[in-house]
Amino acid sequence: MRLIFLGPPGIGKGTQAKLLAEQRSLAHLSTGDMFRSVISRKTDLGTLAKSFIDKGKLVPDDFVLDMVNERLREDDTASGYIFDGFPRTVPQVEGFKKLLKELGQLIDHVIALEGNDTVLVERLSSRRTCPDCGKIINLIFSPPKMSGQCDGCRGELFQRNDDKPEVIQKRLDVYEEQTEPLVNYYESKALLRRVDGMGSVHEVAERIDKYLSLIHISEPTRLGMISYAVFCL
């Protein structure tokens, strides 16, 4: 099974993608993780990516596609995968279609997780990151046992620049401008299923699982090179 999870920042696509990946033994492919990897290595591309991310802007499409191309050629993707946060723009969709053709692959399914902007800003601005182990916690959903301190390694938690309210709103604006058209595109192809992303992690996971189970039972015909995927946030 090959899926895509897309949607506005803060909707919970990372959490849902990880849960489903574990349940179905799929590789979890997060563009956010890919970005953090190149940034931590302090490569030229990592520096470029950071300059965009810190301002709440999308990283250039060519760079994203290069990372995706490299990641899809790793062994753990052979049995299936879930994309978390990709594609986000029309050029990325076009580039991804070409890449899938080269690899002889198809994406199997599309769900768009949706939510309220006010709630999303509150969710994201409550995130804190540990600089030592990289763990991300949320002050609302998973507050640390000791204020400001990572439960795992005792590192001092901090708020990333892209988790500050003003940057979050910019990210939501960018999503609406550049990524929302993709939702409309998939919907025009009768490939999109909108799913409510509000509620508990368990509630949203049940909605996604129910949809995927129905798809499995009905075995719909694939359309085009991508018979599309799960859109989440």
Salt bridges, closest charged atoms under 4 A:
ASP33 OD1 - ARG36 NH2 2.91
ASP54 OD2 - LYS50 NZ 2.64
GLU74 OE1 - ARG71 NH1 2.97
ASP76 OD2 - ARG71 NH2 2.82
ASP84 OD2 - HIS28 NE2 3.08
GLU102 OE1 - ARG73 NH2 3.77
ASP108 OD1 - ARG222 NH2 2.11
GLU114 OE2 - ARG194 NH1 2.14
ASP162 OD2 - ARG160 NH2 2.91
ASP163 OD1 - ARG127 NH2 2.97
ASP163 OD2 - ARG160 NE 3.92
ASP163 OD1 - ARG171 NH1 3.85
GLU187 OE1 - ARG194 NH2 2.93
ASP196 OD2 - ARG207 NH1 3.90
GLU206 OE2 - HIS202 NE2 3.10
ASP209 OD1 - ARG24 NH2 3.01
